[in-house]
Every structure is written in structure tokens, then in C-alpha cells.
Amino acid sequence: MDDIPKLKQRFVRHSPSTGAGSPDVWGIYEPDTGSIQYVCADPATREAVLIDVVWNFDPVGFKTSTVSMDQVLDLVRDNGLTVARVLDTHPHADHVMASTLLKARTGAPNAIGEKVRDIAVLWRDIYNTPGAFDPDADFDELFADGDSFAVGDLTVRVMLSPGHTLGSVTYVCGDAAFVHDTLMQPDSGTARADFPGGSADDLWNSIQAILALPDTTRLFVGHDYGATGRDAPAWEATVAAHKADNIHVRDGTAKADYIKVRQDRDATLALPHRMLAALQINLRAGQLPPAEDDGMQYLKIPVDRF
């Protein structure tokens, strides 16, 4: 493995609890999409939630596998954890979510933010599938801004964090916050905001709310692709580190300047390879469409839409 670039390797990093009220966090790097999957656990009760776990999807052959999900579940087993909830922060454009598969494997309820309903309406029109996508049926819980729930003796608070999508949420558990596709690592800036329903203005506001958390809060981002001078993935930095060093939103950055930088950057970015397949699966909580009369399942891809 030593001769394989670290950005191409699967690996795990543990961020231990810092004391009372603080969770143990494991980040599991998925190299095909640069995604970080998370296990957040109460050290006392060993109860855990899984966040943004990947169902592997090959965008060339449209083949699926559970390699990443299995790695996460192996970690859960090896650390004596019990899964209490399966969480996603938003309907991902770059990977397929393992939500429904994990629910079946663990027996834990699955959840996402309530504004997934609005995202479903938007994408029904894009796919011209007026009867598709019923988040209320496919997810057990749809969280509103400010909702909270227990993980063992810890409390998780839900923050609405739109911008990357109109319905993204952040999960805050003690001194850990899972901030999905808002911030990247400080040397990489912030996430894109040009997908349907996205907004650089909203993303700025969401990031400011995240950076208003205590300076010692550990922020866990959704993706990392490396950066100049760094060829290994990283996914954790404190609020203080982002305020000091984030290349897009460090202290002293003006909102108008950020929006221009973000929009100019987004204009150069191609769609993620999996996006048009992934969203119609993720808006079903990680389920393929119903089988047709030949027993096969099919995805619908708009041509010349983007």
C-alpha cells in the first residue's frame, strides 16, 4: 500500500472524545468519490450514529457494491458499538447513499433534513417523473432546524445549512459538528453551490452559523480531494482553524468577495460523474427505482439538461 497514493486508499482515522459530553468520531475515507463517512459514538454507552455512508456505484458500468458500507459496519462491530440511527446530511450528488441498505442491516431508523421534500419536487421536474420520490415514505425521520435527539447519553442538534443544496443539515454533537458539503478543509476552502437549489449567498450564511460554534468545536467535512502541498486526505479542523486559515472564509473575508470567488470557481466545475444517477437513487433514500416487467431496474437520465 505504501506505493499507492493516499488519495487512492481506503483508510480510517479516529478522533477520540475530548471529555464529558464529547463523542468518539471515526472518519472512513472513500477514495472513488473523496467522501468521508462517519461513525459518531457515545463513549459511555457505545451507542452510535452513522453519517453519510456510501453505497459504491460505478458510473461507467452502473454496477453497485457494498465495499464501503461493509467497512463501516466492520468498524462498528470491532468497536462494540450499537447503531441507533442512520443519518444523511443531504441528497448527495457525488455518491449514492447507503441509507436503506444500512437500515435493513442494522434495524436502525434512517433520517435526513425535512427540506428533502422540496429537493424532491425540484428533481421530479428535472427527471420528468411527477410521481417519483416520496421522502416521507422512504425516511423514518425528517428533521427540522433545531430538532434534537439522543445518542446514548449525548445529544445531537440539527442545524439547517443550505447553500450546497437547499435542504442540507449539519449535525452537532457535543464538540463535534458534521458540516457536510459546506466547508472543505482550510487549505481547500468551501464546497460548491451551483447545483439546482444551491446558493452561494445561502452557503455563506450557513458557514457563518457553523463558525459561530465554540472555537474548539471539531468540524468534520464531507469531502477531501487533497490540496497543493498535501496529497493525503484530511477531514477534521477546529472552528478556530477555519476562522484563521480557511482560504475562502477566514476572519476578515467580506461576504460579497466570498460570493464572487465561489461563483467564479463553480463556473469552471463539471458535474460530478455520478450526479444524474445518484440523485434519483438518493431521493429514494438509497433505493433503485422499482423493477420493470423484465425484472430489471432502470435509471432515467436527461439529455442536454445541464
Secondary structure, 3 states (H helix, E strand, C coil): CCCCCHHHCCEEEEECCCCCCCCEEEEEEECCCCEEEEEEECCCCCEEEEECCEEEECCCCCCEECHHHHHHHHHHHHCCCEEEEEECCCCCCCCEECHHHHHHHHCCCEEEECCHHHHHHHHHHHHCCCCCCCHHHHCCEEECCCCEEEECCEEEEEEECCCCCCCCEEEEECCEEEEECCECCCCCCECCCCCCCCCHHHHHHHHHHHHCCCCCCEEEECECCCECCECCCCCEEEHHHHHHHCCCCCCCCCHHHHHHHHHHHHCCCCCCCCHHHHHHHHCCCCCCCCCCCCCCCCCCCCCCCC
